Structures are given as C-alpha cells and as structure tokens.
Amino acid sequence: MNLLEKFRETSISVIPIMLLVLVFYPTVAPIGAGLLLQFLVGGLLIITGLSIFLLGTDVGILPMGHSIGAALIHKRSVMLMLATGFFVGFFITVAEPDVRVLADQVASVAPSIPKTMLISMIALGVGFFVSVGLGRILLRAPYHFLLIGFYLLVFGLAYFSAPEYLGIAFDAGGATTGPMTVPFIIALGVGVAAVRGTREAESNSFGLVGLASVGPIMAVLAMGVIDKGGEASTVAKGTTVVSLPLGEAFLGVLGETVHEAFLALAPIAVILAIFQLVLLRMNRHQVVRMIKGLVYTFLGLVIFLVGVKGGFLPAGSVIGGMIGSSPYNWVLIPIGFVLGAVVVLAEPAVWVLNDQIEEVSGGHVNRRFMLIAFSTGVAIAVAMSMFRVLSGTSIWWFLIPGYGIALALTFFCPPLFTAIAFDSGGVASGPMSSTFILAFTLGASASSGGDPLRDAFGVVAMIAMVPLITIQILGLVLKHKETESEKEFASRTEEEVAP
C-alpha cells in the first residue's frame, strides 16, 4: 500500500516506452519538440495517476472485495453469489481504465459506434461471465470444456458479425483484464473455490478471469451482428493530430475526464454503500478507509486518463503515422517486434505471473526461461500485427490458428496450467498496450492507406493470445519432466529390489 512502491511499478511499465520514443525522435519519427514534450508530460501523468489509482484500489476497493466475498460465502446463497458476481463484474468493468481508453480510441476512428454503448456491452459481458465462472466453481464443471464451448460460440458470432467489429471485440477481451478488474474478480474466485474445500481448489481458484474475458468478445460481436449493415465506418484517414500548447493539451480534456471518472466510479461507491448497510456493517475506521480509497481511485483515474488523452494517444498516433507513410514503412515490423518485447518485459504483472508459475511448478519451470518465452511470443505478436497493417491481411488468419492451438492444448495440458494460461491472457496486454501500442498501430494503418477498424484493432488481442499457448506449452513441459522423473524413480526402485 506504499505509494512509492506503486510509483516504482508503474514507472517500470511506462519509462521504457518513453525511452523508445526518445530514440525514434531523431531517427524515424521527428514529431517536433512540442509534441515530444506533450508526450513526456503525459507519461509522467500516467505514472502518477496509475500509482494513485492502484493505491486507492489497494486501500479501499480490494479489501471491500475480500469482505464481500467472505460475507457471501457465509450466506451460502448460490443466487446471491451469482447476482453479486454479475453486478460487481459489470460496475468494476465500467470503471476499468483500459476499457475506457479502448472505447476512446474506437470513438476516434468510428464515431458511429457509441462509446457509452460499447462500454456498457463490454461490462455486461464481463458481469455475465463472472457469474458463469462462479457457477462453474460451485458445480465443479470441467474448465476446458466450457472454454471450448464458449469459444465455438465466439467464432460462430464472429462469422455473422460485421468485419469492422472483429478486432475491436477481441481487443475488448484483452483490455478488460486490467489493473482494477483482475484483482477484484480473482478475490471472488479464490473465496468461492476455498469454500468448496475440494482438492481441486487450487486449480479452481484460477480461470475466472479467463472466462470473464470471453464475455466482452461475445458482447461486442453481438453489436456487430446487429450492425451487419456496416454502419461502423472509418472517418480517420490520416494523421491529423497537431501539437497544442502544453497547458491546452491537458486542460482541454480535464473537464470531460473528471465527468467520465465520476460516472465510472459513482456506481461502485453506491454498491459498496449498499453492501455496507445490508451485509458487511464495518466499523467506522474501515468505512473511512474505504472512502479514502475511493477518493484516491478517482484522482488517480482522472490523472491517468488526462495523461493518456493529452499525451500518449496523440504522440503514438503521429509516430505510427509518420513511419507508416514513409517509403520505408516496412520498418514497422521490426519496430513492432521491439515494442512487443519492451512492453511485456516492462509489465510488473508479467513478473508476478512468472513467480507464481515457478512456485506452482515447484521450480521445474524456470522463471528466466518463461520470461524469454513470454517476451519472444509477444514481440512476434506485435510484429505480426504490423504485418497486418501493411498487408491488410484479415485477423482471421491469426486468430483461428492461434485459438485453435490454444484450445487443442487444453486436452493435454494439466488443468491448473490451462486455467492460469487463460487468466494470463490479459496480463501481457497491460495499460501500455491499450494506450501507446494501439494508438501507434491506428496511426500507422491510417497513414499507410489501410482501414484502421479492420487492420489496426486486434493488436491487443494478438498480445493477449500469446500466453494461452506459451503457458500451456510450459505446462506440458512440466508434465513431461514429472513423467520422466517418475519413470526414473520406478526404474531405480526396481534395481534396488532386484536380487
């Protein structure tokens, strides 16, 4: 709960991107001193805002999540638990910073897709699938069969959906699993799994986030089915961002951002108040702590979004546009590779995940080896996204083989690793993917003559897809090592017994 610790974590995520832009400035993307300064100030605001936001969630919101989970368990009401899962999933997603940034970028390219409607549909999808995930734990339903069934539905919907919605839908699945949504959902899942008291409790405690991320994909694809006539059309056909006076760049978005953050967090405050009155009845000190956490969360969200809108998005779009419109735009592919590697290596949640898997595997899966696999996979994913931008290749050629491999692996991989893998899809696609990399890709697509709706959206989805395959392969490696160890032990035992 230390602000300096949060500041360190977010700095590790953001500063590598800032350094990369400083390298691009005198070489492939001379964006001008004004916009560069705007970007750097935006980066500092993002670090500050995200640090305060995370501190607020730790102080006030996450403890409430644990308290609500514990209280629901004592009530032992399945319907109450499922209903709470839905409402918590819905309202937490409405406040999720990554979701709001994604909606802003969709609105900038396709104003015909209502921002409020998009956020609401994503939140509905999360809420419904949080309830489904809790129900799975209670009923002990096999995780991989649910995944296969729901992803078959996803691709069925995708077939009938307007093509413009495909990349947005899969990006929504990656953006949903952000710094606010994930801890709250995991707390619910761990609590419900613990009360079951089964020997599968460890593997059941994972997987809820993976199921929850299916919901936004289905919800946005449903929007595409309704909008099959092709109302969603791209209006941004070039890099039109200009450098503004520094104060105007950030103060100009402050008013709408404060309003947006208030609308996002007010429902959560109301829900927490209702739970306090009806179920929790915390003491005065705990209530004051909760209010303090909400205030920190609100301030952090405002500062974060102002930094994103005033600095990161404009600069990312212009840099991508400059490189995309140059005669040497093929350098987007190696630049994408570097961006992917830097983003995943700088994401604190990836390091936490590595520690978690090393612990779960008893040290059999080396943390350094996993980090290399993770980094290489995400780097290739972003590079392939840049190839899509330049070639106009449909995202179908990447999503179908990728998810096909991931779902096929569920039949052979240990269940625990399958659950961790699908939970981890959003770990790699952190705030920097939803802000700078997506803005960079949108700018590159628009300036190279492509259709951003079809060619640029999907980069977050590509990043989120990598862990589904990588972590399950690591699970298979561990399974093979354990089998070999058992054979070696059995052989040694037979030799000792033999006369």
MIMARBA-267892 format. One record per residue (C-alpha): residue in three letters; x, y, z. Coordinates in nm, 2 decimals. Each point is the difference from the previous one (the first is absolute). Example, Ala and Ser with C-alpha at 12.3 -4.5 7.8 and 13.67 -1.06 7.14 Angstrom:
BEGIN
NODE  res      px      py      pz
NODE  ALA    1.23   -0.45    0.78
NODE  SER    0.14    0.34   -0.07
***
This chain:
BEGIN
NODE  res      px      py      pz
NODE  MET    0.00    0.00    0.00
NODE  ASN    0.31    0.22   -0.02
NODE  LEU   -0.04    0.27   -0.27
NODE  LEU    0.37    0.00   -0.07
NODE  GLU   -0.02   -0.38   -0.08
NODE  LYS   -0.29    0.06   -0.23
NODE  PHE    0.19    0.29   -0.16
NODE  ARG    0.30   -0.24   -0.06
NODE  GLU   -0.22   -0.26   -0.16
NODE  THR   -0.18    0.23   -0.24
NODE  SER    0.33    0.18   -0.09
NODE  ILE    0.15   -0.34   -0.10
NODE  SER   -0.30   -0.04   -0.24
NODE  VAL   -0.01    0.35   -0.15
NODE  ILE    0.37    0.12   -0.01
NODE  PRO    0.12   -0.26   -0.26
NODE  ILE   -0.27    0.13   -0.25
NODE  MET    0.11    0.36    0.07
NODE  LEU    0.36   -0.09   -0.07
NODE  LEU   -0.09   -0.17   -0.32
NODE  VAL   -0.18    0.31   -0.12
NODE  LEU    0.31    0.21    0.08
NODE  VAL    0.20   -0.25   -0.22
NODE  PHE   -0.26    0.03   -0.28
NODE  TYR    0.00    0.39    0.02
NODE  PRO    0.33    0.07   -0.18
NODE  THR   -0.03   -0.30   -0.23
NODE  VAL   -0.32   -0.14   -0.15
NODE  ALA   -0.26    0.23    0.17
NODE  PRO    0.10    0.37    0.05
NODE  ILE   -0.34    0.10    0.15
NODE  GLY    0.11    0.35    0.10
NODE  ALA    0.11    0.14    0.34
NODE  GLY   -0.35    0.10    0.10
NODE  LEU   -0.16   -0.33   -0.05
NODE  LEU    0.30   -0.18    0.16
NODE  LEU   -0.03    0.21    0.31
NODE  GLN   -0.38   -0.06    0.00
NODE  PHE    0.08   -0.38   -0.01
NODE  LEU    0.26    0.01    0.28
NODE  VAL   -0.23    0.20    0.23
NODE  GLY   -0.28   -0.24   -0.09
NODE  GLY    0.23   -0.29    0.10
NODE  LEU    0.07    0.16    0.34
NODE  LEU   -0.38    0.05    0.05
NODE  ILE   -0.07   -0.36   -0.09
NODE  ILE    0.27   -0.12    0.26
NODE  THR   -0.14    0.23    0.27
NODE  GLY   -0.37   -0.07   -0.08
NODE  LEU    0.04   -0.38   -0.02
NODE  SER    0.20   -0.01    0.32
NODE  ILE   -0.27    0.20    0.19
NODE  PHE   -0.27   -0.21   -0.16
NODE  LEU    0.16   -0.33    0.10
NODE  LEU    0.06    0.13    0.35
NODE  GLY   -0.37    0.09    0.02
NODE  THR   -0.11   -0.35   -0.11
NODE  ASP    0.23   -0.15    0.26
NODE  VAL   -0.11    0.22    0.28
NODE  GLY   -0.38    0.01   -0.06
NODE  ILE   -0.14   -0.21   -0.28
NODE  LEU    0.19   -0.34    0.02
NODE  PRO   -0.05   -0.04    0.38
NODE  MET   -0.37    0.05   -0.07
NODE  GLY    0.02   -0.27   -0.26
NODE  HIS    0.14   -0.24    0.24
NODE  SER   -0.25    0.09    0.27
NODE  ILE   -0.29   -0.04   -0.25
NODE  GLY    0.13   -0.34   -0.11
NODE  ALA    0.03   -0.12    0.36
NODE  ALA   -0.35    0.13    0.09
NODE  LEU   -0.15   -0.17   -0.30
NODE  ILE    0.17   -0.33    0.09
NODE  HIS   -0.15    0.01    0.35
NODE  LYS   -0.35    0.07   -0.15
NODE  ARG    0.04   -0.31   -0.22
NODE  SER   -0.26    0.12   -0.25
NODE  VAL    0.08   -0.10   -0.35
NODE  MET   -0.24    0.25   -0.16
NODE  LEU    0.14    0.28    0.22
NODE  MET    0.36   -0.09   -0.10
NODE  LEU   -0.08   -0.02   -0.37
NODE  ALA   -0.19    0.33    0.01
NODE  THR    0.28    0.17    0.18
NODE  GLY    0.25   -0.13   -0.25
NODE  PHE   -0.20    0.15   -0.28
NODE  PHE   -0.04    0.35    0.16
NODE  VAL    0.36    0.01    0.13
NODE  GLY    0.14   -0.11   -0.34
NODE  PHE   -0.22    0.26   -0.18
NODE  PHE    0.08    0.31    0.21
NODE  ILE    0.37   -0.08    0.05
NODE  THR    0.04   -0.03   -0.38
NODE  VAL   -0.18    0.33   -0.06
NODE  ALA    0.28    0.16    0.21
NODE  GLU    0.28   -0.20   -0.15
NODE  PRO    0.26    0.25   -0.15
NODE  ASP    0.11   -0.23   -0.29
NODE  VAL   -0.36   -0.04   -0.11
NODE  ARG   -0.07    0.37   -0.01
NODE  VAL    0.32    0.06   -0.19
NODE  LEU   -0.10   -0.26   -0.26
NODE  ALA   -0.34    0.16   -0.03
NODE  ASP    0.16    0.34   -0.06
NODE  GLN    0.21   -0.14   -0.28
NODE  VAL   -0.29   -0.17   -0.16
NODE  ALA   -0.20    0.32    0.02
NODE  SER    0.29    0.19   -0.16
NODE  VAL    0.00   -0.23   -0.30
NODE  ALA   -0.37   -0.09   -0.03
NODE  PRO   -0.23    0.26    0.17
NODE  SER   -0.30   -0.20   -0.12
NODE  ILE    0.08   -0.26    0.27
NODE  PRO   -0.14    0.17    0.32
NODE  LYS    0.26    0.01    0.27
NODE  THR   -0.25   -0.05    0.29
NODE  MET   -0.16   -0.29   -0.18
NODE  LEU    0.33   -0.17   -0.06
NODE  ILE    0.11    0.03    0.36
NODE  SER   -0.34   -0.12    0.12
NODE  MET    0.01   -0.31   -0.22
NODE  ILE    0.35   -0.08    0.11
NODE  ALA   -0.11    0.03    0.36
NODE  LEU   -0.31   -0.21   -0.06
NODE  GLY    0.22   -0.27   -0.15
NODE  VAL    0.24    0.00    0.30
NODE  GLY   -0.28    0.00    0.25
NODE  PHE   -0.18   -0.30   -0.16
NODE  PHE    0.32   -0.20   -0.03
NODE  VAL    0.11    0.07    0.35
NODE  SER   -0.33   -0.16    0.11
NODE  VAL    0.07   -0.29   -0.24
NODE  GLY    0.35   -0.04    0.15
NODE  LEU   -0.13   -0.01    0.36
NODE  GLY   -0.26   -0.25   -0.11
NODE  ARG    0.27   -0.22   -0.15
NODE  ILE    0.19   -0.01    0.33
NODE  LEU   -0.32   -0.08    0.19
NODE  LEU   -0.10   -0.28   -0.24
NODE  ARG    0.36   -0.12   -0.06
NODE  ALA   -0.05    0.02   -0.38
NODE  PRO    0.31   -0.09   -0.21
NODE  TYR    0.17    0.32   -0.09
NODE  HIS    0.13   -0.09   -0.34
NODE  PHE   -0.34   -0.13   -0.13
NODE  LEU   -0.15    0.34    0.10
NODE  LEU    0.28    0.18   -0.18
NODE  ILE   -0.04   -0.20   -0.32
NODE  GLY   -0.38    0.04    0.00
NODE  PHE    0.01    0.37    0.06
NODE  TYR    0.27    0.07   -0.26
NODE  LEU   -0.19   -0.20   -0.26
NODE  LEU   -0.29    0.24    0.07
NODE  VAL    0.24    0.29   -0.03
NODE  PHE    0.12   -0.11   -0.34
NODE  GLY   -0.36   -0.07   -0.11
NODE  LEU   -0.09    0.35    0.10
NODE  ALA    0.31    0.14   -0.18
NODE  TYR   -0.11   -0.17   -0.32
NODE  PHE   -0.33    0.19    0.00
NODE  SER    0.14    0.33    0.14
NODE  ALA    0.10    0.30   -0.20
NODE  PRO    0.37   -0.03   -0.08
NODE  GLU    0.07    0.35    0.15
NODE  TYR   -0.09   -0.14    0.35
NODE  LEU    0.23   -0.30    0.00
NODE  GLY    0.32    0.16    0.11
NODE  ILE   -0.18    0.23    0.25
NODE  ALA   -0.17   -0.30    0.15
NODE  PHE    0.32   -0.20    0.07
NODE  ASP    0.18    0.31    0.11
NODE  ALA   -0.28    0.05    0.25
NODE  GLY    0.07   -0.34    0.15
NODE  GLY    0.36    0.10    0.06
NODE  ALA   -0.07    0.35    0.12
NODE  THR   -0.26   -0.12    0.26
NODE  THR    0.26   -0.18    0.21
NODE  GLY    0.16    0.32    0.14
NODE  PRO    0.13    0.12    0.33
NODE  MET   -0.34    0.05    0.16
NODE  THR   -0.21   -0.29   -0.14
NODE  VAL    0.25   -0.29    0.05
NODE  PRO    0.07    0.03    0.38
NODE  PHE   -0.37    0.03    0.08
NODE  ILE   -0.10   -0.29   -0.21
NODE  ILE    0.28   -0.22    0.12
NODE  ALA   -0.10    0.08    0.36
NODE  LEU   -0.35   -0.13   -0.06
NODE  GLY    0.13   -0.31   -0.18
NODE  VAL    0.25   -0.09    0.28
NODE  GLY   -0.27    0.04    0.26
NODE  VAL   -0.25   -0.22   -0.17
NODE  ALA    0.26   -0.26   -0.08
NODE  ALA    0.12   -0.01    0.36
NODE  VAL   -0.35   -0.05    0.14
NODE  ARG   -0.05   -0.31   -0.23
NODE  GLY    0.29   -0.16    0.20
NODE  THR    0.08   -0.25   -0.28
NODE  ARG    0.34   -0.12   -0.10
NODE  GLU   -0.05    0.19   -0.33
NODE  ALA   -0.03    0.33    0.19
NODE  GLU    0.34    0.12   -0.12
NODE  SER   -0.08   -0.04   -0.37
NODE  ASN   -0.36    0.12    0.05
NODE  SER    0.14    0.32    0.15
NODE  PHE    0.15    0.08   -0.35
NODE  GLY   -0.21    0.03   -0.31
NODE  LEU   -0.26    0.25    0.10
NODE  VAL    0.17    0.29   -0.18
NODE  GLY    0.05   -0.21   -0.31
NODE  LEU   -0.37   -0.07   -0.02
NODE  ALA   -0.09    0.36    0.08
NODE  SER    0.21    0.12   -0.30
NODE  VAL   -0.22   -0.21   -0.23
NODE  GLY   -0.30    0.22    0.08
NODE  PRO    0.12    0.33   -0.16
NODE  ILE    0.09   -0.19   -0.32
NODE  MET   -0.35   -0.15   -0.03
NODE  ALA   -0.17    0.33    0.10
NODE  VAL    0.18    0.21   -0.26
NODE  LEU   -0.04   -0.26   -0.27
NODE  ALA   -0.38    0.01    0.08
NODE  MET    0.02    0.37   -0.07
NODE  GLY    0.16   -0.09   -0.33
NODE  VAL   -0.28   -0.24   -0.09
NODE  ILE   -0.26    0.27    0.07
NODE  ASP    0.20    0.25   -0.20
NODE  LYS    0.06   -0.25   -0.29
NODE  GLY   -0.10    0.27   -0.25
NODE  GLY    0.33    0.17    0.05
NODE  GLU   -0.09    0.31    0.19
NODE  ALA    0.34    0.00    0.17
NODE  SER    0.22    0.19   -0.25
NODE  THR    0.35    0.14    0.04
NODE  VAL    0.03    0.38   -0.01
NODE  ALA    0.36    0.04    0.10
NODE  LYS    0.20   -0.04   -0.33
NODE  GLY    0.33    0.16    0.10
NODE  THR    0.20    0.14    0.28
NODE  THR   -0.18    0.33    0.09
NODE  VAL    0.13    0.05    0.35
NODE  VAL    0.18    0.33    0.05
NODE  SER    0.21    0.12    0.29
NODE  LEU   -0.19    0.22    0.24
NODE  PRO    0.13    0.25    0.27
NODE  LEU    0.10   -0.22    0.29
NODE  GLY   -0.27    0.13    0.24
NODE  GLU   -0.27   -0.02   -0.26
NODE  ALA    0.08   -0.36   -0.09
NODE  PHE   -0.07   -0.12    0.35
NODE  LEU   -0.25    0.26    0.14
NODE  GLY   -0.21   -0.04   -0.32
NODE  VAL   -0.08   -0.36    0.10
NODE  LEU   -0.02    0.05    0.37
NODE  GLY   -0.37    0.09    0.03
NODE  GLU   -0.14   -0.29   -0.20
NODE  THR    0.25   -0.24    0.18
NODE  VAL   -0.12    0.11    0.34
NODE  HIS   -0.36   -0.06   -0.11
NODE  GLU    0.09   -0.33   -0.15
NODE  ALA    0.18   -0.12    0.31
NODE  PHE   -0.28    0.10    0.23
NODE  LEU   -0.26   -0.19   -0.21
NODE  ALA    0.23   -0.30    0.00
NODE  LEU    0.06   -0.01    0.38
NODE  ALA   -0.33    0.12    0.14
NODE  PRO   -0.18   -0.33   -0.06
NODE  ILE    0.28   -0.19    0.18
NODE  ALA   -0.03    0.24    0.30
NODE  VAL   -0.38   -0.06    0.01
NODE  ILE    0.05   -0.38   -0.02
NODE  LEU    0.26    0.01    0.28
NODE  ALA   -0.23    0.22    0.21
NODE  ILE   -0.29   -0.25   -0.05
NODE  PHE    0.22   -0.30    0.10
NODE  GLN    0.11    0.20    0.31
NODE  LEU   -0.36    0.06    0.11
NODE  VAL   -0.14   -0.34   -0.09
NODE  LEU    0.28   -0.25    0.04
NODE  LEU    0.33    0.12    0.14
NODE  ARG   -0.06    0.25    0.27
NODE  MET    0.37    0.11    0.03
NODE  ASN    0.12    0.22    0.28
NODE  ARG    0.06    0.37   -0.04
NODE  HIS    0.38   -0.04   -0.07
NODE  GLN   -0.07   -0.25   -0.28
NODE  VAL   -0.26    0.23   -0.16
NODE  VAL    0.23    0.30    0.01
NODE  ARG    0.27   -0.22   -0.16
NODE  MET   -0.24   -0.10   -0.27
NODE  ILE   -0.09    0.36   -0.07
NODE  LYS    0.37    0.10   -0.01
NODE  GLY    0.06   -0.28   -0.25
NODE  LEU   -0.28    0.12   -0.23
NODE  VAL    0.13    0.36    0.01
NODE  TYR    0.35   -0.12   -0.09
NODE  THR   -0.14   -0.22   -0.28
NODE  PHE   -0.20    0.29   -0.14
NODE  LEU    0.30    0.24    0.00
NODE  GLY    0.23   -0.27   -0.15
NODE  LEU   -0.25   -0.08   -0.28
NODE  VAL   -0.04    0.37   -0.09
NODE  ILE    0.38    0.06   -0.01
NODE  PHE    0.06   -0.33   -0.19
NODE  LEU   -0.26    0.08   -0.27
NODE  VAL    0.12    0.36   -0.04
NODE  GLY    0.35   -0.13   -0.06
NODE  VAL   -0.12   -0.26   -0.25
NODE  LYS   -0.23    0.24   -0.20
NODE  GLY    0.22    0.30    0.02
NODE  GLY    0.34   -0.16   -0.06
NODE  PHE    0.03   -0.37   -0.09
NODE  LEU   -0.29   -0.05   -0.25
NODE  PRO    0.09    0.31   -0.22
NODE  ALA    0.37   -0.08    0.00
NODE  GLY   -0.05   -0.37   -0.06
NODE  SER   -0.23    0.07   -0.29
NODE  VAL    0.24    0.25   -0.16
NODE  ILE    0.31   -0.22    0.04
NODE  GLY   -0.19   -0.30   -0.16
NODE  GLY   -0.12    0.23   -0.27
NODE  MET    0.34    0.14   -0.09
NODE  ILE    0.15   -0.35   -0.02
NODE  GLY   -0.30   -0.14   -0.19
NODE  SER    0.01    0.27   -0.26
NODE  SER    0.37   -0.01   -0.06
NODE  PRO    0.16   -0.19   -0.30
NODE  TYR    0.16   -0.23    0.25
NODE  ASN   -0.32   -0.10    0.18
NODE  TRP    0.11   -0.36    0.01
NODE  VAL    0.20    0.10    0.31
NODE  LEU   -0.33   -0.01    0.19
NODE  ILE    0.05   -0.38    0.02
NODE  PRO    0.34    0.01    0.19
NODE  ILE   -0.12    0.30    0.20
NODE  GLY   -0.31   -0.20    0.10
NODE  PHE    0.22   -0.29    0.11
NODE  VAL    0.20    0.24    0.22
NODE  LEU   -0.31    0.16    0.14
NODE  GLY   -0.15   -0.33    0.09
NODE  ALA    0.31   -0.12    0.18
NODE  VAL    0.04    0.32    0.19
NODE  VAL   -0.37    0.02    0.10
NODE  VAL   -0.01   -0.35    0.14
NODE  LEU    0.33    0.02    0.18
NODE  ALA   -0.10    0.33    0.16
NODE  GLU   -0.34   -0.13    0.12
NODE  PRO    0.02   -0.07    0.38
NODE  ALA   -0.29   -0.24   -0.02
NODE  VAL    0.20   -0.23   -0.23
NODE  TRP    0.28   -0.03    0.26
NODE  VAL   -0.26   -0.08    0.27
NODE  LEU   -0.14   -0.27   -0.24
NODE  ASN    0.34   -0.15   -0.05
NODE  ASP    0.06   -0.02    0.38
NODE  GLN   -0.35   -0.16    0.03
NODE  ILE    0.07   -0.27   -0.26
NODE  GLU    0.35   -0.08    0.13
NODE  GLU   -0.16   -0.05    0.35
NODE  VAL   -0.29   -0.21   -0.14
NODE  SER    0.24   -0.22   -0.20
NODE  GLY    0.23   -0.05    0.30
NODE  GLY    0.29    0.16   -0.19
NODE  HIS   -0.02   -0.23   -0.30
NODE  VAL   -0.10    0.29   -0.23
NODE  ASN    0.28    0.25    0.02
NODE  ARG   -0.10    0.36    0.04
NODE  ARG    0.26    0.13   -0.24
NODE  PHE   -0.09   -0.25   -0.27
NODE  MET   -0.37    0.09    0.03
NODE  LEU    0.08    0.37   -0.02
NODE  ILE    0.20   -0.06   -0.33
NODE  ALA   -0.29   -0.20   -0.14
NODE  PHE   -0.25    0.26    0.10
NODE  SER    0.20    0.29   -0.14
NODE  THR    0.07   -0.17   -0.33
NODE  GLY   -0.36   -0.10   -0.04
NODE  VAL   -0.14    0.35    0.06
NODE  ALA    0.27    0.15   -0.22
NODE  ILE   -0.10   -0.23   -0.29
NODE  ALA   -0.37    0.08    0.07
NODE  VAL    0.06    0.38   -0.04
NODE  ALA    0.22   -0.05   -0.30
NODE  MET   -0.27   -0.21   -0.17
NODE  SER   -0.25    0.28    0.08
NODE  MET    0.22    0.24   -0.19
NODE  PHE    0.01   -0.24   -0.29
NODE  ARG   -0.38    0.00    0.01
NODE  VAL    0.01    0.38   -0.02
NODE  LEU    0.22    0.00   -0.30
NODE  SER   -0.16   -0.29   -0.19
NODE  GLY   -0.36    0.04    0.10
NODE  THR   -0.01   -0.37    0.09
NODE  SER   -0.31   -0.10    0.19
NODE  ILE    0.04   -0.07    0.37
NODE  TRP   -0.19   -0.33   -0.06
NODE  TRP    0.33   -0.15   -0.13
NODE  PHE    0.16    0.06    0.34
NODE  LEU   -0.29   -0.04    0.25
NODE  ILE   -0.13   -0.34   -0.13
NODE  PRO    0.34   -0.18    0.00
NODE  GLY    0.10    0.16    0.33
NODE  TYR   -0.32   -0.08    0.19
NODE  GLY   -0.02   -0.34   -0.18
NODE  ILE    0.35   -0.09    0.14
NODE  ALA   -0.09    0.15    0.35
NODE  LEU   -0.33   -0.20    0.02
NODE  ALA    0.16   -0.32   -0.13
NODE  LEU    0.27    0.02    0.27
NODE  THR   -0.27    0.00    0.27
NODE  PHE   -0.05   -0.37   -0.06
NODE  PHE    0.36   -0.08    0.08
NODE  CYS    0.12    0.27    0.24
NODE  PRO   -0.04   -0.03    0.38
NODE  PRO   -0.33    0.17    0.10
NODE  LEU    0.18    0.25    0.24
NODE  PHE    0.22    0.13   -0.29
NODE  THR   -0.30    0.03   -0.23
NODE  ALA   -0.18    0.21    0.26
NODE  ILE    0.31    0.22    0.06
NODE  ALA    0.06    0.04   -0.38
NODE  PHE   -0.35    0.13   -0.07
NODE  ASP    0.01    0.22    0.31
NODE  SER    0.33    0.14   -0.13
NODE  GLY   -0.12    0.11   -0.34
NODE  GLY   -0.05    0.35    0.13
NODE  VAL    0.32    0.01    0.21
NODE  ALA    0.21    0.08   -0.31
NODE  SER   -0.25    0.24   -0.14
NODE  GLY    0.04    0.26    0.27
NODE  PRO   -0.06    0.38    0.00
NODE  MET    0.29    0.07   -0.25
NODE  SER   -0.16   -0.24   -0.26
NODE  SER   -0.34    0.17    0.02
NODE  THR    0.16    0.35   -0.01
NODE  PHE    0.32    0.04   -0.20
NODE  ILE    0.02   -0.31   -0.21
NODE  LEU   -0.36    0.01   -0.11
NODE  ALA    0.03    0.38   -0.08
NODE  PHE    0.32   -0.07   -0.19
NODE  THR   -0.17   -0.28   -0.20
NODE  LEU   -0.30    0.22   -0.08
NODE  GLY    0.22    0.28   -0.13
NODE  ALA    0.21   -0.24   -0.21
NODE  SER   -0.31   -0.15   -0.15
NODE  ALA   -0.17    0.33   -0.08
NODE  SER    0.31    0.15   -0.16
NODE  SER    0.09   -0.31   -0.21
NODE  GLY   -0.34    0.01   -0.17
NODE  GLY   -0.15   -0.29    0.20
NODE  ASP   -0.33   -0.03    0.19
NODE  PRO    0.08    0.05    0.37
NODE  LEU   -0.32   -0.17    0.11
NODE  ARG    0.09   -0.32   -0.18
NODE  ASP    0.38    0.01    0.00
NODE  ALA    0.11    0.18    0.32
NODE  PHE   -0.24   -0.13    0.26
NODE  GLY    0.10   -0.34    0.10
NODE  VAL    0.35    0.08    0.12
NODE  VAL   -0.10   -0.03    0.37
NODE  ALA   -0.18   -0.33   -0.09
NODE  MET    0.32   -0.13   -0.16
NODE  ILE    0.20    0.09    0.31
NODE  ALA   -0.26   -0.16    0.23
NODE  MET    0.00   -0.32   -0.21
NODE  VAL    0.36   -0.08    0.06
NODE  PRO   -0.01   -0.12    0.36
NODE  LEU   -0.29   -0.24   -0.08
NODE  ILE    0.25   -0.20   -0.21
NODE  THR    0.33    0.07    0.18
NODE  ILE   -0.11   -0.09    0.36
NODE  GLN   -0.18   -0.31   -0.11
NODE  ILE    0.32   -0.12   -0.18
NODE  LEU    0.19    0.07    0.32
NODE  GLY   -0.26   -0.22    0.18
NODE  LEU    0.06   -0.28   -0.25
NODE  VAL    0.38    0.04    0.05
NODE  LEU   -0.05   -0.03    0.38
NODE  LYS   -0.23   -0.30   -0.05
NODE  HIS    0.26   -0.17   -0.21
NODE  LYS    0.27    0.07    0.25
NODE  GLU   -0.21   -0.15    0.28
NODE  THR   -0.08   -0.31   -0.21
NODE  GLU    0.38   -0.05   -0.07
NODE  SER    0.08    0.04    0.37
NODE  GLU   -0.26   -0.25    0.10
NODE  LYS    0.13   -0.25   -0.25
NODE  GLU    0.36    0.05    0.12
NODE  PHE   -0.11   -0.04    0.36
NODE  ALA   -0.19   -0.32   -0.08
NODE  SER    0.29   -0.14   -0.20
NODE  ARG    0.24    0.08    0.29
NODE  THR   -0.24   -0.17    0.25
NODE  GLU   -0.02   -0.32   -0.21
NODE  GLU    0.38   -0.01   -0.02
NODE  GLU    0.03    0.03    0.38
NODE  VAL   -0.27   -0.27    0.05
NODE  ALA    0.15   -0.25   -0.25
NODE  PRO    0.24   -0.26    0.15
***
